[in-house]
Amino acid sequence: MSALRVVPAYRHGRERLYVCRPDGSNVAWYDRETGRVNLLGEDSRDDVLQALKPFLTGPVTVGPPPVPTPAELARLTLHPDDDLAPNRPGEALLVALDRDPGPTHRLRPDPRRRALAAEETVGTALDGLEGAGWHTLHSIALPGGDRIHHLLLGPGGLYAVHALYARKARVLIADPMVTVGRRETEPLLRRLRSVADRASYALTAEVRPVLALAGPAELTVTAPPRAVRILQDTELAGLARFGGVLKPADVEALHGMARDRNTWGRV
């Protein structure tokens, strides 16, 4: 076999390098994240490895594609428009700002950009938990205009994480009220509990609310809030220490359900 070419592509948020014949048909693909070369035919092994040689980093496993699990098969049947996994942190805000950037000159910063900065900061921290049995989905729209900023799923359970911009500001929390700097006080914790309850209903599993503060200068909590965990963005990695709630198969099944947009249309 000769004239094989390597074509990069992204599937389900992962980079893959496909090895193709001149007619465009695939003979193999290399998954950088898992370090595996998946062969569609053993007779092409030497030619595939030669074509991929400039792209391979470190040791790799070579063999036929692994048999997909039931959860993976369910994900593969998702229409791309219904798959929430590719959503970026703050996806809804990014789309809104792209459609309507607002005036070039403003007396005050656009609050959407502050909210986006918070979701990107928190989303990056949560994405860092991937690979330890955890998954994160971003910007899940709910009927009626509510939105789950981030849904974290892993061995320690399910968390609906709300990102709040608080850069260099004092934050006062008196359940259910939250005050950030000189901004208007709002009953944010009540809304977070409601959103988590809706997520629990959709997934038929307990989802716990988390308020993630992005960059506060000072945090004052008058009393432990009911059923809501309060964390700064620098503390989110600590969620990975929790375990013993869900088995790996349960995490994968719930992740497959949660990434389907249709799951959220009935809550």
KOLTI-107562 format. One record per residue (C-alpha): residue number from 1; residue in one letter; z negated, y negated, x negated. Coordinates in Angstrom, 2 decimals, decimal comma, padded with zeros to 5 digits. Example, Ala and Ser with C-alpha at 12.3 -4.5 7.8 and 13.67 -1.06 7.14 Angstrom:
<site><n>1</n><res>A</res><zz>-007,80</zz><yy>004,50</yy><xx>-012,30</xx></site>
<site><n>2</n><res>S</res><zz>-007,14</zz><yy>001,06</yy><xx>-013,67</xx></site>
This chain:
<site><n>1</n><res>M</res><zz>000,00</zz><yy>000,00</yy><xx>000,00</xx></site>
<site><n>2</n><res>S</res><zz>000,91</zz><yy>-003,40</yy><xx>-001,40</xx></site>
<site><n>3</n><res>A</res><zz>001,17</zz><yy>-007,08</yy><xx>-000,49</xx></site>
<site><n>4</n><res>L</res><zz>-002,18</zz><yy>-007,08</yy><xx>001,25</xx></site>
<site><n>5</n><res>R</res><zz>-003,54</zz><yy>-010,53</yy><xx>001,97</xx></site>
<site><n>6</n><res>V</res><zz>-007,08</zz><yy>-011,76</yy><xx>002,64</xx></site>
<site><n>7</n><res>V</res><zz>-007,68</zz><yy>-014,03</yy><xx>005,64</xx></site>
<site><n>8</n><res>P</res><zz>-011,08</zz><yy>-015,68</yy><xx>006,30</xx></site>
<site><n>9</n><res>A</res><zz>-012,36</zz><yy>-015,88</yy><xx>009,87</xx></site>
<site><n>10</n><res>Y</res><zz>-015,60</zz><yy>-016,45</yy><xx>011,76</xx></site>
<site><n>11</n><res>R</res><zz>-016,90</zz><yy>-014,05</yy><xx>014,43</xx></site>
<site><n>12</n><res>H</res><zz>-020,25</zz><yy>-014,45</yy><xx>016,22</xx></site>
<site><n>13</n><res>G</res><zz>-021,36</zz><yy>-017,04</yy><xx>013,68</xx></site>
<site><n>14</n><res>R</res><zz>-020,60</zz><yy>-014,87</yy><xx>010,63</xx></site>
<site><n>15</n><res>E</res><zz>-017,90</zz><yy>-015,28</yy><xx>008,03</xx></site>
<site><n>16</n><res>R</res><zz>-015,61</zz><yy>-012,30</yy><xx>007,58</xx></site>
<site><n>17</n><res>L</res><zz>-012,71</zz><yy>-011,75</yy><xx>005,21</xx></site>
<site><n>18</n><res>Y</res><zz>-010,00</zz><yy>-009,67</yy><xx>006,86</xx></site>
<site><n>19</n><res>V</res><zz>-007,56</zz><yy>-007,68</yy><xx>004,75</xx></site>
<site><n>20</n><res>C</res><zz>-004,16</zz><yy>-007,63</yy><xx>006,46</xx></site>
<site><n>21</n><res>R</res><zz>-000,80</zz><yy>-005,94</yy><xx>006,01</xx></site>
<site><n>22</n><res>P</res><zz>002,37</zz><yy>-008,10</yy><xx>005,82</xx></site>
<site><n>23</n><res>D</res><zz>002,90</zz><yy>-007,54</yy><xx>009,56</xx></site>
<site><n>24</n><res>G</res><zz>-000,54</zz><yy>-009,06</yy><xx>010,28</xx></site>
<site><n>25</n><res>S</res><zz>-002,38</zz><yy>-005,85</yy><xx>011,24</xx></site>
<site><n>26</n><res>N</res><zz>-005,86</zz><yy>-005,35</yy><xx>009,77</xx></site>
<site><n>27</n><res>V</res><zz>-006,77</zz><yy>-002,55</yy><xx>007,39</xx></site>
<site><n>28</n><res>A</res><zz>-010,33</zz><yy>-003,67</yy><xx>006,56</xx></site>
<site><n>29</n><res>W</res><zz>-012,82</zz><yy>-006,53</yy><xx>006,65</xx></site>
<site><n>30</n><res>Y</res><zz>-015,59</zz><yy>-007,71</yy><xx>004,36</xx></site>
<site><n>31</n><res>D</res><zz>-018,81</zz><yy>-009,01</yy><xx>005,90</xx></site>
<site><n>32</n><res>R</res><zz>-020,44</zz><yy>-011,30</yy><xx>003,32</xx></site>
<site><n>33</n><res>E</res><zz>-023,82</zz><yy>-011,31</yy><xx>005,06</xx></site>
<site><n>34</n><res>T</res><zz>-024,24</zz><yy>-007,53</yy><xx>005,03</xx></site>
<site><n>35</n><res>G</res><zz>-022,31</zz><yy>-006,95</yy><xx>001,80</xx></site>
<site><n>36</n><res>R</res><zz>-020,17</zz><yy>-004,29</yy><xx>003,49</xx></site>
<site><n>37</n><res>V</res><zz>-016,44</zz><yy>-003,55</yy><xx>003,31</xx></site>
<site><n>38</n><res>N</res><zz>-015,40</zz><yy>-001,83</yy><xx>006,54</xx></site>
<site><n>39</n><res>L</res><zz>-012,30</zz><yy>000,36</yy><xx>006,13</xx></site>
<site><n>40</n><res>L</res><zz>-010,09</zz><yy>001,31</yy><xx>009,05</xx></site>
<site><n>41</n><res>G</res><zz>-008,48</zz><yy>004,02</yy><xx>006,93</xx></site>
<site><n>42</n><res>E</res><zz>-009,87</zz><yy>005,79</yy><xx>003,86</xx></site>
<site><n>43</n><res>D</res><zz>-006,42</zz><yy>006,01</yy><xx>002,25</xx></site>
<site><n>44</n><res>S</res><zz>-006,39</zz><yy>002,22</yy><xx>001,78</xx></site>
<site><n>45</n><res>R</res><zz>-009,70</zz><yy>002,01</yy><xx>-000,14</xx></site>
<site><n>46</n><res>D</res><zz>-008,31</zz><yy>001,23</yy><xx>-003,61</xx></site>
<site><n>47</n><res>D</res><zz>-005,78</zz><yy>-001,35</yy><xx>-002,40</xx></site>
<site><n>48</n><res>V</res><zz>-008,37</zz><yy>-003,07</yy><xx>-000,20</xx></site>
<site><n>49</n><res>L</res><zz>-010,93</zz><yy>-003,34</yy><xx>-002,98</xx></site>
<site><n>50</n><res>Q</res><zz>-008,27</zz><yy>-004,70</yy><xx>-005,32</xx></site>
<site><n>51</n><res>A</res><zz>-007,29</zz><yy>-007,37</yy><xx>-002,79</xx></site>
<site><n>52</n><res>L</res><zz>-010,94</zz><yy>-008,31</yy><xx>-002,19</xx></site>
<site><n>53</n><res>K</res><zz>-011,95</zz><yy>-008,25</yy><xx>-005,86</xx></site>
<site><n>54</n><res>P</res><zz>-011,92</zz><yy>-012,07</yy><xx>-006,31</xx></site>
<site><n>55</n><res>F</res><zz>-014,15</zz><yy>-012,50</yy><xx>-003,23</xx></site>
<site><n>56</n><res>L</res><zz>-016,79</zz><yy>-009,80</yy><xx>-003,70</xx></site>
<site><n>57</n><res>T</res><zz>-020,25</zz><yy>-011,02</yy><xx>-004,70</xx></site>
<site><n>58</n><res>G</res><zz>-022,78</zz><yy>-008,48</yy><xx>-005,91</xx></site>
<site><n>59</n><res>P</res><zz>-022,91</zz><yy>-004,82</yy><xx>-004,89</xx></site>
<site><n>60</n><res>V</res><zz>-021,10</zz><yy>-003,79</yy><xx>-001,72</xx></site>
<site><n>61</n><res>T</res><zz>-021,09</zz><yy>-000,80</yy><xx>000,59</xx></site>
<site><n>62</n><res>V</res><zz>-017,68</zz><yy>000,66</yy><xx>001,43</xx></site>
<site><n>63</n><res>G</res><zz>-016,98</zz><yy>002,86</yy><xx>004,42</xx></site>
<site><n>64</n><res>P</res><zz>-015,79</zz><yy>003,07</yy><xx>008,01</xx></site>
<site><n>65</n><res>P</res><zz>-017,12</zz><yy>000,50</yy><xx>010,49</xx></site>
<site><n>66</n><res>P</res><zz>-020,59</zz><yy>001,42</yy><xx>011,79</xx></site>
<site><n>67</n><res>V</res><zz>-020,79</zz><yy>002,72</yy><xx>015,34</xx></site>
<site><n>68</n><res>P</res><zz>-021,85</zz><yy>-000,24</yy><xx>017,52</xx></site>
<site><n>69</n><res>T</res><zz>-025,17</zz><yy>-000,07</yy><xx>019,35</xx></site>
<site><n>70</n><res>P</res><zz>-025,26</zz><yy>-000,53</yy><xx>023,15</xx></site>
<site><n>71</n><res>A</res><zz>-026,45</zz><yy>-004,12</yy><xx>022,62</xx></site>
<site><n>72</n><res>E</res><zz>-023,53</zz><yy>-004,82</yy><xx>020,26</xx></site>
<site><n>73</n><res>L</res><zz>-021,07</zz><yy>-003,31</yy><xx>022,72</xx></site>
<site><n>74</n><res>A</res><zz>-022,44</zz><yy>-005,57</yy><xx>025,45</xx></site>
<site><n>75</n><res>R</res><zz>-021,94</zz><yy>-008,62</yy><xx>023,22</xx></site>
<site><n>76</n><res>L</res><zz>-018,39</zz><yy>-007,59</yy><xx>022,37</xx></site>
<site><n>77</n><res>T</res><zz>-017,49</zz><yy>-007,62</yy><xx>026,07</xx></site>
<site><n>78</n><res>L</res><zz>-018,55</zz><yy>-011,28</yy><xx>026,43</xx></site>
<site><n>79</n><res>H</res><zz>-015,78</zz><yy>-013,76</yy><xx>027,06</xx></site>
<site><n>80</n><res>P</res><zz>-015,87</zz><yy>-016,41</yy><xx>024,29</xx></site>
<site><n>81</n><res>D</res><zz>-016,51</zz><yy>-019,14</yy><xx>026,87</xx></site>
<site><n>82</n><res>D</res><zz>-019,64</zz><yy>-017,28</yy><xx>028,04</xx></site>
<site><n>83</n><res>D</res><zz>-021,08</zz><yy>-016,57</yy><xx>024,59</xx></site>
<site><n>84</n><res>L</res><zz>-023,82</zz><yy>-019,05</yy><xx>023,66</xx></site>
<site><n>85</n><res>A</res><zz>-024,36</zz><yy>-017,68</yy><xx>020,15</xx></site>
<site><n>86</n><res>P</res><zz>-021,91</zz><yy>-020,13</yy><xx>018,48</xx></site>
<site><n>87</n><res>N</res><zz>-023,79</zz><yy>-023,15</yy><xx>019,91</xx></site>
<site><n>88</n><res>R</res><zz>-024,94</zz><yy>-025,57</yy><xx>017,23</xx></site>
<site><n>89</n><res>P</res><zz>-028,37</zz><yy>-027,21</yy><xx>017,37</xx></site>
<site><n>90</n><res>G</res><zz>-027,97</zz><yy>-030,12</yy><xx>019,77</xx></site>
<site><n>91</n><res>E</res><zz>-024,62</zz><yy>-028,81</yy><xx>021,03</xx></site>
<site><n>92</n><res>A</res><zz>-024,88</zz><yy>-030,64</yy><xx>024,36</xx></site>
<site><n>93</n><res>L</res><zz>-025,69</zz><yy>-033,93</yy><xx>022,62</xx></site>
<site><n>94</n><res>L</res><zz>-022,88</zz><yy>-033,48</yy><xx>020,10</xx></site>
<site><n>95</n><res>V</res><zz>-020,41</zz><yy>-033,01</yy><xx>022,96</xx></site>
<site><n>96</n><res>A</res><zz>-021,80</zz><yy>-036,01</yy><xx>024,85</xx></site>
<site><n>97</n><res>L</res><zz>-021,62</zz><yy>-038,28</yy><xx>021,80</xx></site>
<site><n>98</n><res>D</res><zz>-018,10</zz><yy>-037,12</yy><xx>021,05</xx></site>
<site><n>99</n><res>R</res><zz>-017,01</zz><yy>-037,99</yy><xx>024,59</xx></site>
<site><n>100</n><res>D</res><zz>-018,90</zz><yy>-041,28</yy><xx>024,73</xx></site>
<site><n>101</n><res>P</res><zz>-020,04</zz><yy>-042,59</yy><xx>021,32</xx></site>
<site><n>102</n><res>G</res><zz>-021,43</zz><yy>-045,75</yy><xx>022,92</xx></site>
<site><n>103</n><res>P</res><zz>-021,03</zz><yy>-049,29</yy><xx>021,60</xx></site>
<site><n>104</n><res>T</res><zz>-020,61</zz><yy>-049,73</yy><xx>017,86</xx></site>
<site><n>105</n><res>H</res><zz>-023,31</zz><yy>-052,38</yy><xx>017,61</xx></site>
<site><n>106</n><res>R</res><zz>-026,59</zz><yy>-051,85</yy><xx>019,45</xx></site>
<site><n>107</n><res>L</res><zz>-029,83</zz><yy>-053,81</yy><xx>019,36</xx></site>
<site><n>108</n><res>R</res><zz>-031,70</zz><yy>-050,51</yy><xx>019,47</xx></site>
<site><n>109</n><res>P</res><zz>-030,72</zz><yy>-047,08</yy><xx>018,10</xx></site>
<site><n>110</n><res>D</res><zz>-029,01</zz><yy>-044,78</yy><xx>020,57</xx></site>
<site><n>111</n><res>P</res><zz>-031,77</zz><yy>-042,45</yy><xx>021,83</xx></site>
<site><n>112</n><res>R</res><zz>-029,26</zz><yy>-039,60</yy><xx>021,97</xx></site>
<site><n>113</n><res>R</res><zz>-028,84</zz><yy>-039,76</yy><xx>018,20</xx></site>
<site><n>114</n><res>R</res><zz>-032,58</zz><yy>-039,60</yy><xx>017,66</xx></site>
<site><n>115</n><res>A</res><zz>-032,80</zz><yy>-036,61</yy><xx>019,98</xx></site>
<site><n>116</n><res>L</res><zz>-029,90</zz><yy>-034,98</yy><xx>018,13</xx></site>
<site><n>117</n><res>A</res><zz>-031,62</zz><yy>-035,52</yy><xx>014,76</xx></site>
<site><n>118</n><res>A</res><zz>-034,73</zz><yy>-033,78</yy><xx>016,10</xx></site>
<site><n>119</n><res>E</res><zz>-032,78</zz><yy>-030,81</yy><xx>017,47</xx></site>
<site><n>120</n><res>E</res><zz>-030,85</zz><yy>-030,44</yy><xx>014,22</xx></site>
<site><n>121</n><res>T</res><zz>-034,04</zz><yy>-030,54</yy><xx>012,15</xx></site>
<site><n>122</n><res>V</res><zz>-035,84</zz><yy>-028,01</yy><xx>014,34</xx></site>
<site><n>123</n><res>G</res><zz>-032,73</zz><yy>-025,85</yy><xx>014,72</xx></site>
<site><n>124</n><res>T</res><zz>-032,27</zz><yy>-025,63</yy><xx>010,95</xx></site>
<site><n>125</n><res>A</res><zz>-035,88</zz><yy>-024,51</yy><xx>010,55</xx></site>
<site><n>126</n><res>L</res><zz>-035,48</zz><yy>-021,82</yy><xx>013,22</xx></site>
<site><n>127</n><res>D</res><zz>-032,14</zz><yy>-020,61</yy><xx>011,85</xx></site>
<site><n>128</n><res>G</res><zz>-033,99</zz><yy>-019,99</yy><xx>008,59</xx></site>
<site><n>129</n><res>L</res><zz>-035,84</zz><yy>-017,13</yy><xx>010,32</xx></site>
<site><n>130</n><res>E</res><zz>-032,61</zz><yy>-015,18</yy><xx>010,85</xx></site>
<site><n>131</n><res>G</res><zz>-032,46</zz><yy>-011,94</yy><xx>008,92</xx></site>
<site><n>132</n><res>A</res><zz>-036,11</zz><yy>-011,04</yy><xx>009,47</xx></site>
<site><n>133</n><res>G</res><zz>-035,49</zz><yy>-009,57</yy><xx>012,90</xx></site>
<site><n>134</n><res>W</res><zz>-035,33</zz><yy>-012,98</yy><xx>014,60</xx></site>
<site><n>135</n><res>H</res><zz>-032,49</zz><yy>-014,67</yy><xx>016,49</xx></site>
<site><n>136</n><res>T</res><zz>-032,11</zz><yy>-018,27</yy><xx>017,67</xx></site>
<site><n>137</n><res>L</res><zz>-029,89</zz><yy>-019,60</yy><xx>020,44</xx></site>
<site><n>138</n><res>H</res><zz>-029,38</zz><yy>-023,34</yy><xx>020,77</xx></site>
<site><n>139</n><res>S</res><zz>-028,78</zz><yy>-025,76</yy><xx>023,64</xx></site>
<site><n>140</n><res>I</res><zz>-028,94</zz><yy>-023,46</yy><xx>026,68</xx></site>
<site><n>141</n><res>A</res><zz>-028,07</zz><yy>-025,37</yy><xx>029,84</xx></site>
<site><n>142</n><res>L</res><zz>-030,01</zz><yy>-024,60</yy><xx>033,02</xx></site>
<site><n>143</n><res>P</res><zz>-028,98</zz><yy>-025,45</yy><xx>036,60</xx></site>
<site><n>144</n><res>G</res><zz>-030,13</zz><yy>-028,90</yy><xx>037,65</xx></site>
<site><n>145</n><res>G</res><zz>-029,73</zz><yy>-030,57</yy><xx>034,26</xx></site>
<site><n>146</n><res>D</res><zz>-032,62</zz><yy>-029,04</yy><xx>032,31</xx></site>
<site><n>147</n><res>R</res><zz>-031,93</zz><yy>-027,48</yy><xx>028,92</xx></site>
<site><n>148</n><res>I</res><zz>-033,66</zz><yy>-025,13</yy><xx>026,51</xx></site>
<site><n>149</n><res>H</res><zz>-033,27</zz><yy>-026,82</yy><xx>023,14</xx></site>
<site><n>150</n><res>H</res><zz>-033,83</zz><yy>-023,60</yy><xx>021,20</xx></site>
<site><n>151</n><res>L</res><zz>-034,64</zz><yy>-020,05</yy><xx>022,27</xx></site>
<site><n>152</n><res>L</res><zz>-036,28</zz><yy>-018,00</yy><xx>019,52</xx></site>
<site><n>153</n><res>L</res><zz>-036,35</zz><yy>-014,20</yy><xx>019,92</xx></site>
<site><n>154</n><res>G</res><zz>-038,02</zz><yy>-011,76</yy><xx>017,55</xx></site>
<site><n>155</n><res>P</res><zz>-040,77</zz><yy>-009,21</yy><xx>016,90</xx></site>
<site><n>156</n><res>G</res><zz>-043,38</zz><yy>-011,82</yy><xx>017,86</xx></site>
<site><n>157</n><res>G</res><zz>-041,86</zz><yy>-012,43</yy><xx>021,29</xx></site>
<site><n>158</n><res>L</res><zz>-039,75</zz><yy>-015,12</yy><xx>022,90</xx></site>
<site><n>159</n><res>Y</res><zz>-040,25</zz><yy>-018,87</yy><xx>022,51</xx></site>
<site><n>160</n><res>A</res><zz>-038,61</zz><yy>-021,80</yy><xx>024,30</xx></site>
<site><n>161</n><res>V</res><zz>-038,77</zz><yy>-024,52</yy><xx>021,64</xx></site>
<site><n>162</n><res>H</res><zz>-038,42</zz><yy>-028,18</yy><xx>022,62</xx></site>
<site><n>163</n><res>A</res><zz>-037,60</zz><yy>-030,60</yy><xx>019,78</xx></site>
<site><n>164</n><res>L</res><zz>-039,09</zz><yy>-034,09</yy><xx>019,97</xx></site>
<site><n>165</n><res>Y</res><zz>-038,14</zz><yy>-036,94</yy><xx>017,64</xx></site>
<site><n>166</n><res>A</res><zz>-041,31</zz><yy>-038,45</yy><xx>016,18</xx></site>
<site><n>167</n><res>R</res><zz>-040,29</zz><yy>-039,70</yy><xx>012,74</xx></site>
<site><n>168</n><res>K</res><zz>-043,10</zz><yy>-041,75</yy><xx>011,18</xx></site>
<site><n>169</n><res>A</res><zz>-044,69</zz><yy>-042,23</yy><xx>014,59</xx></site>
<site><n>170</n><res>R</res><zz>-048,15</zz><yy>-041,47</yy><xx>015,95</xx></site>
<site><n>171</n><res>V</res><zz>-048,16</zz><yy>-038,77</yy><xx>018,60</xx></site>
<site><n>172</n><res>L</res><zz>-050,90</zz><yy>-038,48</yy><xx>021,21</xx></site>
<site><n>173</n><res>I</res><zz>-051,07</zz><yy>-035,38</yy><xx>023,41</xx></site>
<site><n>174</n><res>A</res><zz>-053,37</zz><yy>-035,30</yy><xx>026,43</xx></site>
<site><n>175</n><res>D</res><zz>-052,10</zz><yy>-032,40</yy><xx>028,53</xx></site>
<site><n>176</n><res>P</res><zz>-049,69</zz><yy>-032,80</yy><xx>030,25</xx></site>
<site><n>177</n><res>M</res><zz>-048,94</zz><yy>-036,28</yy><xx>028,86</xx></site>
<site><n>178</n><res>V</res><zz>-047,23</zz><yy>-036,92</yy><xx>025,52</xx></site>
<site><n>179</n><res>T</res><zz>-046,98</zz><yy>-040,35</yy><xx>023,88</xx></site>
<site><n>180</n><res>V</res><zz>-044,82</zz><yy>-040,99</yy><xx>020,82</xx></site>
<site><n>181</n><res>G</res><zz>-045,41</zz><yy>-044,33</yy><xx>019,13</xx></site>
<site><n>182</n><res>R</res><zz>-044,77</zz><yy>-047,17</yy><xx>021,58</xx></site>
<site><n>183</n><res>R</res><zz>-042,52</zz><yy>-045,10</yy><xx>023,80</xx></site>
<site><n>184</n><res>E</res><zz>-043,39</zz><yy>-044,52</yy><xx>027,41</xx></site>
<site><n>185</n><res>T</res><zz>-045,88</zz><yy>-041,72</yy><xx>028,06</xx></site>
<site><n>186</n><res>E</res><zz>-044,37</zz><yy>-038,76</yy><xx>029,91</xx></site>
<site><n>187</n><res>P</res><zz>-045,67</zz><yy>-035,45</yy><xx>031,36</xx></site>
<site><n>188</n><res>L</res><zz>-043,59</zz><yy>-033,47</yy><xx>028,88</xx></site>
<site><n>189</n><res>L</res><zz>-045,84</zz><yy>-030,41</yy><xx>028,63</xx></site>
<site><n>190</n><res>R</res><zz>-045,55</zz><yy>-029,79</yy><xx>032,37</xx></site>
<site><n>191</n><res>R</res><zz>-041,77</zz><yy>-029,76</yy><xx>032,04</xx></site>
<site><n>192</n><res>L</res><zz>-041,91</zz><yy>-027,41</yy><xx>029,04</xx></site>
<site><n>193</n><res>R</res><zz>-044,01</zz><yy>-024,92</yy><xx>030,96</xx></site>
<site><n>194</n><res>S</res><zz>-041,55</zz><yy>-025,08</yy><xx>033,86</xx></site>
<site><n>195</n><res>V</res><zz>-038,57</zz><yy>-024,45</yy><xx>031,57</xx></site>
<site><n>196</n><res>A</res><zz>-040,33</zz><yy>-021,50</yy><xx>029,92</xx></site>
<site><n>197</n><res>D</res><zz>-041,14</zz><yy>-020,04</yy><xx>033,34</xx></site>
<site><n>198</n><res>R</res><zz>-037,48</zz><yy>-020,29</yy><xx>034,31</xx></site>
<site><n>199</n><res>A</res><zz>-036,46</zz><yy>-018,56</yy><xx>031,08</xx></site>
<site><n>200</n><res>S</res><zz>-039,02</zz><yy>-015,81</yy><xx>031,74</xx></site>
<site><n>201</n><res>Y</res><zz>-037,49</zz><yy>-015,27</yy><xx>035,17</xx></site>
<site><n>202</n><res>A</res><zz>-033,94</zz><yy>-015,11</yy><xx>033,77</xx></site>
<site><n>203</n><res>L</res><zz>-034,81</zz><yy>-012,62</yy><xx>031,01</xx></site>
<site><n>204</n><res>T</res><zz>-037,54</zz><yy>-010,69</yy><xx>032,90</xx></site>
<site><n>205</n><res>A</res><zz>-039,76</zz><yy>-011,12</yy><xx>029,83</xx></site>
<site><n>206</n><res>E</res><zz>-042,49</zz><yy>-013,58</yy><xx>028,88</xx></site>
<site><n>207</n><res>V</res><zz>-041,16</zz><yy>-016,74</yy><xx>027,23</xx></site>
<site><n>208</n><res>R</res><zz>-043,76</zz><yy>-019,03</yy><xx>025,69</xx></site>
<site><n>209</n><res>P</res><zz>-043,21</zz><yy>-022,80</yy><xx>025,38</xx></site>
<site><n>210</n><res>V</res><zz>-043,40</zz><yy>-024,58</yy><xx>022,02</xx></site>
<site><n>211</n><res>L</res><zz>-043,29</zz><yy>-028,32</yy><xx>021,40</xx></site>
<site><n>212</n><res>A</res><zz>-041,82</zz><yy>-028,96</yy><xx>017,94</xx></site>
<site><n>213</n><res>L</res><zz>-042,42</zz><yy>-032,46</yy><xx>016,57</xx></site>
<site><n>214</n><res>A</res><zz>-039,87</zz><yy>-033,69</yy><xx>014,05</xx></site>
<site><n>215</n><res>G</res><zz>-041,50</zz><yy>-035,80</yy><xx>011,33</xx></site>
<site><n>216</n><res>P</res><zz>-044,62</zz><yy>-037,30</yy><xx>012,97</xx></site>
<site><n>217</n><res>A</res><zz>-046,85</zz><yy>-039,54</yy><xx>010,89</xx></site>
<site><n>218</n><res>E</res><zz>-049,98</zz><yy>-038,54</yy><xx>012,79</xx></site>
<site><n>219</n><res>L</res><zz>-050,79</zz><yy>-036,07</yy><xx>015,58</xx></site>
<site><n>220</n><res>T</res><zz>-053,77</zz><yy>-036,33</yy><xx>017,91</xx></site>
<site><n>221</n><res>V</res><zz>-054,44</zz><yy>-033,64</yy><xx>020,53</xx></site>
<site><n>222</n><res>T</res><zz>-057,33</zz><yy>-034,48</yy><xx>022,85</xx></site>
<site><n>223</n><res>A</res><zz>-057,81</zz><yy>-030,86</yy><xx>023,94</xx></site>
<site><n>224</n><res>P</res><zz>-055,92</zz><yy>-027,58</yy><xx>023,40</xx></site>
<site><n>225</n><res>P</res><zz>-052,98</zz><yy>-027,73</yy><xx>025,83</xx></site>
<site><n>226</n><res>R</res><zz>-052,61</zz><yy>-024,96</yy><xx>028,36</xx></site>
<site><n>227</n><res>A</res><zz>-050,09</zz><yy>-022,28</yy><xx>027,32</xx></site>
<site><n>228</n><res>V</res><zz>-048,09</zz><yy>-024,60</yy><xx>025,01</xx></site>
<site><n>229</n><res>R</res><zz>-048,05</zz><yy>-024,28</yy><xx>021,23</xx></site>
<site><n>230</n><res>I</res><zz>-047,76</zz><yy>-027,62</yy><xx>019,37</xx></site>
<site><n>231</n><res>L</res><zz>-046,13</zz><yy>-027,44</yy><xx>015,93</xx></site>
<site><n>232</n><res>Q</res><zz>-044,54</zz><yy>-029,79</yy><xx>013,45</xx></site>
<site><n>233</n><res>D</res><zz>-041,05</zz><yy>-028,87</yy><xx>012,24</xx></site>
<site><n>234</n><res>T</res><zz>-042,50</zz><yy>-027,91</yy><xx>008,84</xx></site>
<site><n>235</n><res>E</res><zz>-044,75</zz><yy>-025,33</yy><xx>010,54</xx></site>
<site><n>236</n><res>L</res><zz>-042,09</zz><yy>-023,45</yy><xx>012,50</xx></site>
<site><n>237</n><res>A</res><zz>-041,57</zz><yy>-020,83</yy><xx>009,80</xx></site>
<site><n>238</n><res>G</res><zz>-045,08</zz><yy>-019,61</yy><xx>010,61</xx></site>
<site><n>239</n><res>L</res><zz>-043,79</zz><yy>-018,15</yy><xx>013,88</xx></site>
<site><n>240</n><res>A</res><zz>-042,18</zz><yy>-015,35</yy><xx>011,86</xx></site>
<site><n>241</n><res>R</res><zz>-045,64</zz><yy>-014,08</yy><xx>010,91</xx></site>
<site><n>242</n><res>F</res><zz>-046,23</zz><yy>-012,92</yy><xx>014,47</xx></site>
<site><n>243</n><res>G</res><zz>-045,18</zz><yy>-009,39</yy><xx>015,35</xx></site>
<site><n>244</n><res>G</res><zz>-046,08</zz><yy>-006,34</yy><xx>017,35</xx></site>
<site><n>245</n><res>V</res><zz>-044,83</zz><yy>-007,73</yy><xx>020,67</xx></site>
<site><n>246</n><res>L</res><zz>-041,23</zz><yy>-006,50</yy><xx>020,82</xx></site>
<site><n>247</n><res>K</res><zz>-039,48</zz><yy>-003,52</yy><xx>019,24</xx></site>
<site><n>248</n><res>P</res><zz>-036,20</zz><yy>-004,18</yy><xx>017,38</xx></site>
<site><n>249</n><res>A</res><zz>-034,18</zz><yy>-002,53</yy><xx>020,16</xx></site>
<site><n>250</n><res>D</res><zz>-035,86</zz><yy>-004,76</yy><xx>022,75</xx></site>
<site><n>251</n><res>V</res><zz>-035,14</zz><yy>-007,88</yy><xx>020,67</xx></site>
<site><n>252</n><res>E</res><zz>-031,45</zz><yy>-006,96</yy><xx>020,42</xx></site>
<site><n>253</n><res>A</res><zz>-031,19</zz><yy>-006,20</yy><xx>024,13</xx></site>
<site><n>254</n><res>L</res><zz>-032,83</zz><yy>-009,51</yy><xx>025,09</xx></site>
<site><n>255</n><res>H</res><zz>-030,67</zz><yy>-011,39</yy><xx>022,60</xx></site>
<site><n>256</n><res>G</res><zz>-027,56</zz><yy>-009,85</yy><xx>024,15</xx></site>
<site><n>257</n><res>M</res><zz>-028,73</zz><yy>-010,91</yy><xx>027,60</xx></site>
<site><n>258</n><res>A</res><zz>-029,78</zz><yy>-014,42</yy><xx>026,54</xx></site>
<site><n>259</n><res>R</res><zz>-026,52</zz><yy>-015,26</yy><xx>024,81</xx></site>
<site><n>260</n><res>D</res><zz>-024,57</zz><yy>-014,63</yy><xx>028,03</xx></site>
<site><n>261</n><res>R</res><zz>-024,12</zz><yy>-017,95</yy><xx>029,84</xx></site>
<site><n>262</n><res>N</res><zz>-024,12</zz><yy>-016,15</yy><xx>033,20</xx></site>
<site><n>263</n><res>T</res><zz>-027,75</zz><yy>-015,07</yy><xx>032,65</xx></site>
<site><n>264</n><res>W</res><zz>-028,86</zz><yy>-018,67</yy><xx>033,11</xx></site>
<site><n>265</n><res>G</res><zz>-026,89</zz><yy>-019,48</yy><xx>036,25</xx></site>
<site><n>266</n><res>R</res><zz>-029,47</zz><yy>-017,95</yy><xx>038,58</xx></site>
<site><n>267</n><res>V</res><zz>-032,71</zz><yy>-019,66</yy><xx>037,49</xx></site>
